[in-house]
Amino acid sequence: MSACKWVVVLACRLSGALILLLVASAGFAQSGAPVAQNEPSPGNVDPRLSRVYVRIGKLGWEHEHAAEGRLLGGNLRLGASQGAGELVFDAASFIADTQEARGEFNLPGTVHDPIREKITQQIFSPVGLDADHFPQAVFRVQSALPTGAARADGGGEYRLEGELSLRGVTRPLRIVVFVEPVNDLWRLRGESKITLRDFGMHRPTSSMHLPIDKLSKAPEFLVIRGDLWMHR
């Protein structure tokens, strides 16, 4: 597929996802569920700068794959022992094998558009993120405590503990992040793993146009790495 066609396919997908996202957001607002925060206030995540990267594995192909997604918003209170905030992820924003995603995990080479399209389709599929039905994922952070002595600049290592709601399933999640001040922002970087079956996701199947003899090599877990920017 040419670069032009790829842009058209992606634009159509994101347009449909945006409509679903608006409908879902309205439902969340009525039910009292989290609403993304975008204002440049202390503790608020900047969704323009923040990214989440996922190392997917080979998915039956010759090369490993990674994906890049965005946040809708959120808020964190570093040092809080309860009610430390939440992070709202845009499940409908993930794109496979961007150069940034591959570079984040030091994956070599460039993935051609036909493969990128198939991997992206798998990400959005019912056995993947199923973004058509679950356009958002939310990490509700119960505590965000430092793992060691406090630093003078407020940065250092913090342990975020809480619950991740993904695809309608909620599971405990713990992630250690390193926090550093950058001008008027905090930068938070950390990594965690989630098991596919814990959130109702499955390995690829032969119906996904993957080489049948390689399906057993598909990963059972995903490595998730966050690069978040938060207002000080």
Residue pairs with C-beta under 8 A, 6 or more apart in sequence:
1 9
1 113
1 114
1 117
2 113
3 113
5 113
6 113
6 116
6 117
9 117
10 95
10 120
13 120
13 124
14 92
14 93
16 132
17 92
17 93
17 131
17 132
17 135
18 92
20 92
20 131
20 132
20 135
21 90
21 92
21 135
21 136
24 135
24 136
25 35
25 36
25 136
27 33
28 34
28 35
28 136
29 35
33 138
34 74
34 86
34 88
34 138
34 140
35 88
36 47
36 71
36 72
36 73
36 74
36 88
37 44
37 45
37 73
37 74
37 75
38 44
38 46
38 47
38 73
40 46
40 231
41 231
42 231
42 232
43 75
43 76
43 77
43 78
43 85
43 230
43 231
44 73
44 74
44 75
44 230
44 231
45 71
45 73
45 74
45 75
45 76
45 87
45 228
45 229
45 230
45 231
46 185
46 229
46 230
46 231
47 70
47 71
47 72
47 73
49 185
49 229
50 70
50 71
50 226
50 227
50 228
50 229
50 230
51 68
51 69
51 70
51 71
51 100
51 226
51 227
51 228
52 68
52 69
52 70
52 71
52 89
52 224
52 225
52 226
52 227
53 66
53 67
53 68
53 69
53 100
53 101
53 104
53 105
53 224
53 225
53 226
53 227
54 66
54 67
54 68
54 69
54 94
54 101
54 222
54 223
54 224
54 225
55 64
55 66
55 105
55 222
55 223
55 224
55 225
56 64
56 65
56 66
56 67
56 96
56 119
56 123
56 219
56 222
57 64
57 65
57 217
57 218
57 219
57 222
58 64
58 65
58 214
58 217
58 218
58 219
59 65
59 119
59 122
59 204
59 210
59 218
59 219
60 204
60 210
60 211
60 214
60 215
60 217
60 218
61 115
61 210
61 211
61 214
63 107
63 109
63 111
64 105
64 107
65 96
65 97
65 107
65 111
65 119
66 96
66 97
66 101
66 102
66 104
66 105
66 107
67 94
67 95
67 96
67 97
67 98
67 101
67 119
67 120
67 123
68 94
68 95
68 98
68 100
68 101
68 104
69 89
69 90
69 91
69 93
69 94
69 95
70 89
70 90
70 93
71 87
71 88
71 89
71 90
71 228
72 88
72 89
72 90
72 136
73 88
74 85
74 86
74 87
74 88
74 139
75 85
75 86
76 84
76 85
76 87
76 141
76 144
76 160
76 188
76 230
77 83
77 84
77 85
77 144
78 84
78 144
78 146
78 154
78 158
78 179
78 186
79 144
79 145
79 146
79 158
80 143
80 144
80 145
81 143
81 145
82 142
82 143
83 142
84 141
84 142
84 143
84 144
84 160
84 162
85 141
85 144
86 138
86 139
86 140
86 141
86 162
87 138
87 139
87 141
87 228
88 136
88 137
88 138
89 136
89 137
89 138
89 139
90 135
90 136
91 129
91 131
91 134
91 135
91 136
91 137
91 166
92 124
92 131
92 135
94 120
94 123
94 124
94 129
94 131
95 101
95 116
95 120
96 111
96 116
96 119
96 120
96 122
96 123
97 110
97 111
97 115
97 116
97 119
99 110
102 108
102 109
102 110
102 111
104 225
104 227
105 223
105 225
111 119
118 208
118 209
122 128
122 204
122 208
123 129
123 131
124 130
124 131
124 132
125 208
126 133
127 201
127 202
127 204
127 205
128 201
129 137
129 166
129 167
129 201
130 167
133 167
133 168
134 166
134 167
134 168
137 164
137 165
137 166
137 167
138 164
138 165
139 160
139 162
139 163
139 164
139 165
139 173
140 162
140 163
140 164
140 165
141 160
141 161
141 162
142 161
142 162
142 163
143 159
143 160
143 161
143 162
144 158
144 159
144 160
144 161
145 158
145 159
146 156
146 157
146 158
146 159
147 156
147 157
147 158
147 159
147 176
148 156
148 157
149 156
150 156
153 181
154 179
154 181
154 186
155 178
155 179
155 180
155 181
155 186
156 178
156 179
157 176
157 177
157 178
157 179
158 176
158 177
158 178
158 179
158 188
159 174
159 175
159 176
159 177
160 173
160 174
160 175
160 176
160 177
160 190
161 172
161 173
161 174
162 172
162 173
163 170
163 171
163 172
163 173
164 170
164 171
164 172
164 173
164 194
166 194
166 199
167 199
167 200
167 201
168 200
169 198
169 199
169 200
171 194
171 198
171 199
173 192
173 194
174 192
175 190
175 191
175 192
175 226
176 190
177 188
177 189
177 190
177 226
177 228
178 188
178 189
178 190
179 186
179 187
179 188
180 186
180 187
181 187
181 232
182 229
184 231
184 232
185 229
185 230
185 231
185 232
186 229
186 230
186 231
186 232
187 227
187 228
187 229
187 230
188 226
188 227
188 228
188 229
188 230
189 225
189 226
189 227
189 228
190 225
190 226
191 223
191 224
191 225
191 226
192 223
192 224
193 221
193 222
193 223
193 224
194 221
194 222
194 224
195 220
195 221
196 202
196 203
196 219
196 220
196 221
196 222
197 220
203 215
203 218
203 219
203 220
204 210
204 215
204 218
205 215
206 212
206 215
210 218
